[in-house]
Amino acid sequence: MLPSIYRPAETFVLGLLGGGQLAKMTAQAALQLGMRIAVIEHGENSPAGVMTKLEFPEGWKEAGQLGQFIDASDIITLENEFIDPHILDVIAEKRLVWPSPATMRLVQDKYTQKQTFAAVGIPMARFAEITTKQDLFDFGAEHGYPFVAKTRKYGYDGYGNATIKRDTEIDMVWRRFMEGEEPRPLLAESFVTFTKELAVMVARNRRGETAVYPCVQTIQQGHICVSVLAPAPIEEELQRRAQEIALQCVETIEGVGVFGIEMFLTNDDQILFNEIAPRPHNSGHYTIEACHTSQFENCVRAVVNAPLGSPHMRVPAACMINILGERSGSGIPDSVVDALKIEGVSLHLYGKKDARIGRKMGHLTATGATVDQAFARAKSALDGIVW
Amino acid sequence: MLPSIYRPAETFVLGLLGGGQLAKMTAQAALQLGMRIAVIEHGENSPAGVMTKLEFPEGWKEAGQLGQFIDASDIITLENEFIDPHILDVIAEKRLVWPSPATMRLVQDKYTQKQTFAAVGIPMARFAEITTKQDLFDFGAEHGYPFVAKTRKYGYDGYGNATIKRDTEIDMVWRRFMEGEEPRPLLAESFVTFTKELAVMVARNRRGETAVYPCVQTIQQGHICVSVLAPAPIEEELQRRAQEIALQCVETIEGVGVFGIEMFLTNDDQILFNEIAPRPHNSGHYTIEACHTSQFENCVRAVVNAPLGSPHMRVPAACMINILGERSGSGIPDSVVDALKIEGVSLHLYGKKDARIGRKMGHLTATGATVDQAFARAKSALDGIVW
C-alpha cells in the first residue's frame, strides 16, 4: 500500500512490538494491504513471528535485537501495553511509534488513567490512590465493602486485582502486593454492581479522524473474557452512550491507534468507565468477520495515517468465544474437526507452541441473523474443540 | 490446527508451489488456522514469500530448492495449473500433493479436459482435436465461422486463444502456434454467443465431501476477469444448474482441493461448460468477505482432509473488481487513499514488486444489500486507486 519511508524502492514494513495473537492479527491486516511486517519478541516462532523473515526473537530486553528491529521497520506499533516506556522512548528517537510513549505512560497506570478521564467528567466508580495500608482501611470506611484493590500497573485478565470483602482481609492484601520483592503500587476502587459488562473499540488516526465500533457485551469467567455478543443486547440509547464515552476517552488522551474501552452497565442503567487498553482488544476480534473494517486493519490504517475504514457491521449479529487451553502440553488441540462442521463459524488458532489451562489459544467467531443464533453457533463449535 | 506429520513436536506446514497472490491468500487462511507455510517460487519476496521464514526463492526448475521445500512441508498444494507434472511426480514420491498429479495432467490439457466432461454429458460448445492445418479448415466448414483455436496447454487470461473469423485467417493462426520454435498443440471450439459468463467454485476434500459456492457472473475486458457479481443476477434455477454442472465436473475427475469452473449462459438460457482451473480462482476472491468460509480456507481444509466449511454467503451481495496495473514501474500505487474511504469495501494489494499494464496487482471487494449497491461501492473505490 505504501513505499518504505527509509528505503523508498522497497515496500513499507510495519514493525510489531510483541509477537502474540494481537500482533498476528494485526500482521494479517497489514499483509492484506500489501505491506510487510517485522516482529520482535522474546522467543522464536511466536504467532506473528512465523509470518515474516524479519523476525527478531531475541527481544528488546537488555538491548537484544531492538536496534535491528527498529532499523528494519518503517512505523512501529505494539500489542502489549506493558512495554517499558523507556523502550518506547528509544524507539521514538528513530521511528514513529503509535500509540505514542506519552499515551502509553498515561494509560499504563490505572490511577492516572482514571484521573485523566474523571477530570473531563467521564462517569466511573469512585477511586483513590493507595499509599499506605491505612489508606485501604479509610477507603473501606468511606465507600463501603466490598471494594477492589488493583495494582496501578501490569494487571490484566484479573491478575493484580483483589476484592476486599471486609477489613480483616486488608492485611493479607497489603502483604500480597506491597511486601514482596517488588512492591506493586495500588489504587482502590468501589465495587460496581453491574448487570452487564460492555466494551467499545475506537480507532483514531494521526489526523484525529475516529472510527467507533459497535457496543458489545463481554462475558467474563474468572476475570478472563470468555465471550462477546455484538451488538450488545441492550437498548440502542445505551449502546450510543457507551460509544460516546469510549470516543471521549480516546479523544481526551489524543490516542493514535486502536483502543478497547471497557465499561459497566449498572442496574440503574448507568454506564461507568472501567478500563482502557491502548491496543487491539479481545472484545474486538469479532470485527474481522462481522465489520467492514476489522479493528486490526483500522489499527494499521491509524498508525500510517490512512483514512479509517467503516466500523459498521456487515452482518446483523456476531458472537466470539475464546478458545482457552484445557490442559498443558502441546498448543495444538487434539481435534477441531467437529468445530469445523458448524455453519457460520470461523475458527482462529493462534499457533502458540504450548497450551496451559486458561491460556488464550484461539477463538471462534460466529455470525448470524440474531445474537442468539450467533451465540448458539459459536457455543456449538466450542463444544467441538477437543483438547 | 494440526501437528506436523513428519515432525510431530512441531506445527503443520502447508507447502505452497508458487508465491503469487493465490498462494498468499491461501497462506492467510492456513495461518488463521494455526498452521505454518512454506513457499517455493522463482524469486525472493513474492506476495506469499514474504509471509514465511520457510521461503525457497530459487524455485523448482533444474532441481533448485525443490528438495528442501519438500522436506520442509507436510502437505503441498499449488496455485498455478501449469506446473510440469513431472515436478508433481517428484513431490508425490515423498509428500501428499493436492490436486494430484493425475488430476493436473488431465486438467492441464484443455482437450482431455473437455473430452472427459463431454463423456459424462456435461454440455459444452462443440470442439475437436487439431493435428493438421487442414483440421482447422474442416472444423470451420463443419461448424461455421467464427470459431476459436486454443492451445491445449498453458493458455490463460486469453493468452493462447485465437478467434478465426474466416478461412483466410487460418494460415496465420497455424503459423503463430505451430511453426515457431515450440509448436503449441491446438484444439478448435465453436464460438459461443453468450449473454453472460458465469463461474462456480467447488471444494472437494479427500473424503469426497464437497462444498459448492454461489454462481457468480464474471465480466471480462480483453480476456481478463475484471469484475465479479455475487450472486449472479440470473434466475435461481439457472444458478442451480450452473452449480450442478460445476459439481459434476469436480466429482467426475475426483478432484481434491478447490476448483474454478467457468461457464457461458447462452441467449437461449443454456449453460455451457467453458474451462476448469484446479486451484483458487479470481472469480472466488469475493468469498473472503462474503462467505462463511473463503475458497482459500476450503482449499486448505480440503487438502488436509478436514471437514469443509459452509460456502454460503453471509451477506446479501458482493462485487469484486480487479486492480490492474495502469503503468509499469513500482508495484505500489501512487495513492489508495480515496479507495480506503468508501464504505463497505475491502482493499487487497498483493505486494508485487513491479507493476505492468494489465497486471493483477490487487482487488477490491464490496459487500452490500444488493449486487447493484456492491458494484457501485467497488467501482467508486476503484476510481480512488491512482497509479
Interface residues (C-beta under 8 A of the other chain):
Chain A: M1 L2 P3 A9 T11 K24 Q28 L31 Q32 L33 G34 M35 R36 V50 M51 T52 K53 E55 E289 H292 T293 R301 A306 P307 G309 S310 H312 R314 V315 S330 G331 I332 P333 V336 V337 L340 K341 E343 G344 V345 S346 L347 H348 L349 Y350 G351 K353 G362 T367
Chain B: M1 L2 P3 A9 T11 K24 Q28 L31 Q32 L33 G34 M35 R36 V50 M51 T52 K53 E55 E289 H292 T293 R301 A306 P307 G309 S310 H312 R314 V315 S330 G331 I332 P333 V336 V337 L340 K341 E343 G344 V345 S346 L347 H348 L349 Y350 G351 K353 G362 T367
